């Protein structure tokens, strides 16, 4: 999509599967607003290919190698090691989760990738979000819901804690974040 079709200037994927519930797989791309429709179609086509075609051995190796590197870099210093242990312990209750996760990724097969794509890359579960500059032609999926968000309200609670509150209709979810200093 980047090198051969010049539809995007950057593209990456991200996944997160917390211990307490369902996960997310996302494709993130940077591109010119006028290429949004074509890039979206091309990304969907690539995801659909994973449902039918097996990835090559080379593609599988290129996907597995960065995770090993990331894991090794997370253990370079005592501080990095402590951060990785804490970062693994909080969401998974397992300080060695990173090592086990990295080993498991190395054992993933081409067939498992195809099976997971068939199970989870479903059209009715996909969500498209695009941020385009003001004044750019809007190229959005038809029937997309309008997302509204309120201005941020600053509320000082009786105990002195400051709460910043904003309503956003992008999803039917409540998100609470705490920052302590």
DAMO-V520387 format. One record per helix or strand of 3 or more residues. SS is the DSSP state (2 for helix, 1 for strand). FROM is the first residue (numbers start at 1). TO is the last residue. If there is no record, write none. Layout:
BEGIN
SS_FROM_TO, SS_FROM_TO
END
This chain:
BEGIN
1_10_16, 1_24_30, 2_33_52, 2_57_73, 2_78_92, 2_97_106, 2_110_120, 2_123_125, 1_153_156, 1_162_165
END
